[in-house]
Amino acid sequence: ELPHGSPAQDYAGHYRVFTGDGEPATLRDIVDAMGSVDAVLVGEIHTDPVGHWVQAELFERALELAGAGRESGAIRKVALSLEMFERDVQGILDEYLQDLITESQFKSSARPWEHYDEDYRPMVEAAKAAGVPVLAANPPRRYVNRVTRLGPASLGELSPRALSTLPPLPYPPPTDAYRAEWTALMTNMVMEPQCPVPDASPPHDRPDREDPEMPHAAPAEGPPAGMPSHGGSFMENGLQAQTLWDAGMAHTITTFLDMNPGGLVLHMVGGFHVKNFTGIPEKVQFYRPGTRSLVVHMDLAEDIDAFDPAEHGGRGDFVILTDQALDLNIERNCPQGG
């Protein structure tokens, strides 16, 4: 049996596609909908191998739809945009796509996420083979962490070179709806243990874990001495840091679209950044009003045929339920697998 995450693994029977209101749908329906939008925002659960397989399928089908790689030229300019690379490594990513450096040099220099080979490499290699760009979409973590520690005004002290990797300042603030979602998420993260007992320590005590719902922009290095980890200005700064991630990714997407009229961007990102059409979808509209976005939200489910309107309804234009039994969260993030 092939291991989880193997590129050759076929997860076709481990997901179901629905419209946002719960009507059965297919990947073909999502691909067909791509024809009338500018950006497809796919919200993943980072530890879900089924979701990564679905993402690769969607990207491959988008390449076919747009005619990428044809000698006669593409019908539409397509780009793969990834949360998993930071904007300051775009040049390294470009060098790899152009065969100027080896893959080992690329991976040692571009700071890809852990489990890159299993989770994201198939999409990057498909883009490379088709000759389409891959966008390193995320602001550098070191600057986002600065907002977590010191607040957004602290970005003004950065050099022009550093600021070139960020969206224009001041970036747009979080909306009221997004603030409410963030507060609810952070509260749930404190209340609910993320690993089986006896390891039930709160998530901020395990800064490097990949929680399936937790936005990775949350306080990555813990609060300054004497400041509570879930309250006061540190809680607000965490929200501002999360909003900087969203703004940076949205700015990357809209910049490509501005430079490539008629283009199509497929952006792969953690689900919190796009679900309920808040976060990145809001910031895309801020930077490029009228941009047509398609939100695809993925959720783990014990029963992939059971769409719960209260839990899943309205999360995106399409909602994909994936097999919770195959999720790698405990295996990857809990000591000794729980």
Secondary structure, 3 states (H helix, E strand, C coil): CCCCCCCCCCCCCCEEEEECCCCEECHHHHHHHHCCCCEEEEEECCCCHHHHHHHHHHHHHHHHHHCCCCCCCCCCCEEEEEEEEEHHHHHHHHHHHCCCCCHHHHHHHCCCCCCHHHHCHHHHHHHHHHCCCEEEEECCHHHHHHHHHHCHHHHHHCCHHHHCCCCCCCCCCCCHHHHHHHHHHHHHHHHCCCCCCCCCCCHHHCCCCCCCCCCCCCCCCCCCCCCCCCCHHHHHHHHHHHHHHHHHHHHHHHHHHHHCCCCEEEEEEEHHHCHHHCCHHHHHHHHCCCCCEEEEEEEEECCCCCCCHHHHCCCCCEEEEEEHHHCCHHHHHCHHHC
